Amino acid sequence: MSGAGGRGCGSPVPQRAPWSLVAATAAFCLVSATSVWTAGAEPMSREEKQKLGNQVLEMFDHAYGNYMEHAYPADELMPLTCRGRVRGQEPSRGDVDDALGKFSLTLIDSLDTLVVLNKTKEFEDAVRKVLRDVNLDNDVVVSVFETNIRVLGGLLGGHSLAIMLKEKGEYMQWYNDELLQMAKQLGYKLLPAFNTTSGLPYPRINLKFGIRKPEARTGTETDTCTACAGTLILEFAALSRFTGATIFEEYARKALDFLWEKRQRSSNLVGVTINIHTGDWVRKDSGVGAGIDSYYEYLLKAYVLLGDDSFLERFNTHYDAIMRYISQPPLLLDVHIHKPMLNARTWMDALLAFFPGLQVLKGDIRPAIETHEMLYQVIKKHNFLPEAFTTDFRVHWAQHPLRPEFAESTYFLYKATGDPYYLEVGKTLIENLNKYARVPCGFAAMKDVRTGSHEDRMDSFFLAEMFKYLYLLFADKEDIIFDIEDYIFTTEAHLLPLWLSTTNQSISKKNITSEYTELDDSNFDWTCPNTQILFPNDPLYAQSIREPLKNVVDKSCPRGIIRVEESFRSGAKPPLRARDFMATNPEHLEILKKMGAASSIDAEDGLRFMQEMIELSSQQQKEQQLPPRAVQIVSHPFFGRVVLTAGPAQFGLDLSKHKETRGFVASSKPYNGCSELTNPEAVMGKIALIQRGQCMFAEKARNIQNAGAIGGIVIDDNEGSSSDTAPLFQMAGDGKDTDDIKIPMLFLFSKEGSIILDAIREYEEVEVLLSDKAKDRDPEMENEEQSSPENDSQNQSDEQVSSSSQEVDLVDQESSEESSLNSHPESLSPADTDNVASISPSEQTSDPTENHETTNLNGECTDLDNQLQEQSETEEDSNPNVSWGKKVQPIDSILADWNEDIEAFEMMEKDEL
């Protein structure tokens, strides 16, 4: 997601601009305003800003250079195995792969980033490659949403800056709208997706065969996400304005009109997924994260780009509902569209990190500062923002695919306030990317933010957005070769010129908004916000907002944000929450009996309590499970940059309680480790590699321990298995006392294990670190590596890793459908539910090192873990899957009484209009 550049307050508006564009300019001049205060942080020197800007340039070169050298013309780079990701040649990752269309995705997505970073020669070369090599007529099914924002947006952004450079007279003098012609070709290929009675597009289309044809292999879908249908207007309208072909803007407007018409009228909220034929809401939860996010963004930006007041009116109507129901400062929690006072879940997803930036563009600074600071505290705890985290800031889904949304909001908050605090935030982001995500062949997504393990994945949006926002954060106006204020950012951070608002205006602008709602004029900002109100003459204003949130994540007794009900406002006690319930408390039992019997408020409290109790039960069970461990390769040329996700053992040294184990690896003989080793001298003082099967895990551990090994890694004997396509499990004992096993034991699936085996074949001496979480890299090794000529040593290292490594950590089908949110909202498929027990625990188990405490009604801290029933099971290797998803419900007796009410509630939700 991205924001608008906006036109500076002091910039004259072109005389040809309509009044609506003047209003848009005024509404957005906050973004480019000079700050009237400083928020307590020391100003950053120009020298340090330039140093950090240059660091961003070097990081981009590392990512882009490795893509061009090792992956192009493939869509994306696989940075761990140093090769390109080609659709159909790698195991399917589910919906995540719908962004790949065999059209050199990363190159197209990076075009305008090259210009922003002042790499004009590279941009000219990249455009020539796109025109020469890219084919848009491939027989492949792609996401309409992803193709629009990444490819169509990338081509239009490239065209916008190509004509700008041509006008300057130095570069692109040969250019004759070739990128625009490719964009028009792609636009026509996407149009068949809109062939529905509602005007909402199908979620997928075949680039060659379109929709519904037997060869198309698509067109049977019935549902799409709100953002998927509502994030088209900027690109499609720009295509119409550039080419004069009005059909694109007409189709995108029709989709937006339909979504607006189908909003829930009493709450003015929209759901996550909708039936494209009937218009019925399929998922009736509503928030500002995955599935909806960029729909709201595009309403506001469509007003800015197109000058249509109805888009601003719709946005403000939705925004009022968001702040009324979803915003629970500093949290943003999903609610039910029909019952907006009822939370739909107790966790948040990473995509909502864009929202503070959108609030800045709206001019609502205080909640933007609050939510941004809360997110920053989560990042400081986990190094990155987990894909999802709970209201008490524990990890819910552990991946992080290098998302740019938080960097985007940081940039816009700095633009609005000038507060140097946000420069320090950006500096932290740069340091974390280099420290934890940088690998010899690019930057690798985090498989698990708790262990520091990697995925073999570097999405195109990382180059399209992350480096753009970070560079702009530290750049002064003279560092950019064009005026960024003359452009608006799309959700993929592609640049579209604001002068499009006055070009080829042939679309009817009938204002249908007032037909459906009586508007409150106080919602609408038609002028530049008063900076004296936004930024009082108190230099510590922003700091005073952030300060109460500094320790919100690390509090030993985190208090959940309780929604203030109407009854609470009148002086009554707050409703009983599942996290506070104690079966030994008579008052709690009495409240439980009254739920659903006394009033509608009690009934709503009862429904909420049931939902929370079900989710809490599932969460408590997962907290009893051992989390995944990490195997980190620390020898040359890896230097700790490759981290493999490993399964733990129920016996042996507990790596979470003891110092990590570091040593060179050696294969045992026999390889299965089921008898006394014949090569004890080879494994003495080393970490033994053994193959799964033919005997108990504990027996293998004893045999390598007796041979003098200091640790063991069991590698799966099922060729091709991966932690991404199968849930991790705990290696069980043999039903006997295992206290005699003193060494740590970890389990790797075949694909992860092959990384180590291939490294041994290539380098002979391979050293690894077994730990509960990846450790910082060896400074001496880092310094040694950096002391050599950077490009030569880097390329040599890249080639070595490429030749030795095999694929590791692809995103699994399960996580791609339920855990990973993809680059944008559509990847939460319509089939997704909030049943977290069905998600691979390797993706979502809460960090056991965190303090699981809660607050009772009297404000006293109670240890939640003491309320859980300790359960453990032992299984043989023949059935080793001690499932991380098994249901352990210590409160079954309580929930049993609510079954009928739960069924009635679900039926009510299904039938209610």
Secondary structure as GFF3:
##gff-version 3
##sequence-region A 1 913
A	DSSP	alpha_helix	19	32	.	.	.	ID=ss1
A	DSSP	alpha_helix	46	70	.	.	.	ID=ss2
A	DSSP	beta_strand	76	78	.	.	.	ID=ss3
A	DSSP	beta_strand	83	85	.	.	.	ID=ss4
A	DSSP	three_ten_helix	94	99	.	.	.	ID=ss5
A	DSSP	alpha_helix	105	109	.	.	.	ID=ss6
A	DSSP	alpha_helix	111	116	.	.	.	ID=ss7
A	DSSP	alpha_helix	120	133	.	.	.	ID=ss8
A	DSSP	beta_strand	141	143	.	.	.	ID=ss9
A	DSSP	alpha_helix	144	146	.	.	.	ID=ss10
A	DSSP	pi_helix	147	152	.	.	.	ID=ss11
A	DSSP	alpha_helix	153	168	.	.	.	ID=ss12
A	DSSP	alpha_helix	178	190	.	.	.	ID=ss13
A	DSSP	three_ten_helix	191	194	.	.	.	ID=ss14
A	DSSP	beta_strand	204	206	.	.	.	ID=ss15
A	DSSP	three_ten_helix	214	216	.	.	.	ID=ss16
A	DSSP	beta_strand	223	225	.	.	.	ID=ss17
A	DSSP	alpha_helix	226	230	.	.	.	ID=ss18
A	DSSP	alpha_helix	233	243	.	.	.	ID=ss19
A	DSSP	alpha_helix	247	261	.	.	.	ID=ss20
A	DSSP	beta_strand	273	275	.	.	.	ID=ss21
A	DSSP	beta_strand	281	283	.	.	.	ID=ss22
A	DSSP	beta_strand	285	286	.	.	.	ID=ss23
A	DSSP	alpha_helix	293	306	.	.	.	ID=ss24
A	DSSP	alpha_helix	309	321	.	.	.	ID=ss25
A	DSSP	pi_helix	322	326	.	.	.	ID=ss26
A	DSSP	beta_strand	327	328	.	.	.	ID=ss27
A	DSSP	beta_strand	331	332	.	.	.	ID=ss28
A	DSSP	beta_strand	335	336	.	.	.	ID=ss29
A	DSSP	beta_strand	347	349	.	.	.	ID=ss30
A	DSSP	three_ten_helix	350	354	.	.	.	ID=ss31
A	DSSP	alpha_helix	355	362	.	.	.	ID=ss32
A	DSSP	alpha_helix	365	382	.	.	.	ID=ss33
A	DSSP	beta_strand	388	390	.	.	.	ID=ss34
A	DSSP	beta_strand	395	397	.	.	.	ID=ss35
A	DSSP	alpha_helix	405	417	.	.	.	ID=ss36
A	DSSP	alpha_helix	421	432	.	.	.	ID=ss37
A	DSSP	pi_helix	433	437	.	.	.	ID=ss38
A	DSSP	beta_strand	438	439	.	.	.	ID=ss39
A	DSSP	beta_strand	442	443	.	.	.	ID=ss40
A	DSSP	beta_strand	446	448	.	.	.	ID=ss41
A	DSSP	beta_strand	453	454	.	.	.	ID=ss42
A	DSSP	alpha_helix	460	461	.	.	.	ID=ss43
A	DSSP	pi_helix	462	466	.	.	.	ID=ss44
A	DSSP	alpha_helix	467	474	.	.	.	ID=ss45
A	DSSP	three_ten_helix	477	479	.	.	.	ID=ss46
A	DSSP	three_ten_helix	484	486	.	.	.	ID=ss47
A	DSSP	beta_strand	487	489	.	.	.	ID=ss48
A	DSSP	beta_strand	495	497	.	.	.	ID=ss49
A	DSSP	three_ten_helix	498	502	.	.	.	ID=ss50
A	DSSP	three_ten_helix	513	515	.	.	.	ID=ss51
A	DSSP	three_ten_helix	521	523	.	.	.	ID=ss52
A	DSSP	alpha_helix	531	534	.	.	.	ID=ss53
A	DSSP	alpha_helix	541	546	.	.	.	ID=ss54
A	DSSP	three_ten_helix	547	549	.	.	.	ID=ss55
A	DSSP	alpha_helix	566	569	.	.	.	ID=ss56
A	DSSP	three_ten_helix	578	580	.	.	.	ID=ss57
A	DSSP	alpha_helix	586	594	.	.	.	ID=ss58
A	DSSP	alpha_helix	600	623	.	.	.	ID=ss59
A	DSSP	beta_strand	629	633	.	.	.	ID=ss60
A	DSSP	beta_strand	642	646	.	.	.	ID=ss61
A	DSSP	beta_strand	661	667	.	.	.	ID=ss62
A	DSSP	alpha_helix	680	683	.	.	.	ID=ss63
A	DSSP	beta_strand	687	691	.	.	.	ID=ss64
A	DSSP	alpha_helix	697	706	.	.	.	ID=ss65
A	DSSP	beta_strand	711	715	.	.	.	ID=ss66
A	DSSP	beta_strand	745	748	.	.	.	ID=ss67
A	DSSP	alpha_helix	750	763	.	.	.	ID=ss68
A	DSSP	beta_strand	767	771	.	.	.	ID=ss69
A	DSSP	alpha_helix	779	787	.	.	.	ID=ss70
A	DSSP	alpha_helix	790	804	.	.	.	ID=ss71
A	DSSP	alpha_helix	813	814	.	.	.	ID=ss72
A	DSSP	pi_helix	815	819	.	.	.	ID=ss73
A	DSSP	three_ten_helix	825	827	.	.	.	ID=ss74
A	DSSP	three_ten_helix	836	838	.	.	.	ID=ss75
A	DSSP	alpha_helix	841	844	.	.	.	ID=ss76
A	DSSP	beta_strand	853	855	.	.	.	ID=ss77
A	DSSP	beta_strand	861	863	.	.	.	ID=ss78
A	DSSP	three_ten_helix	864	867	.	.	.	ID=ss79
A	DSSP	alpha_helix	892	896	.	.	.	ID=ss80
A	DSSP	alpha_helix	899	911	.	.	.	ID=ss81
###
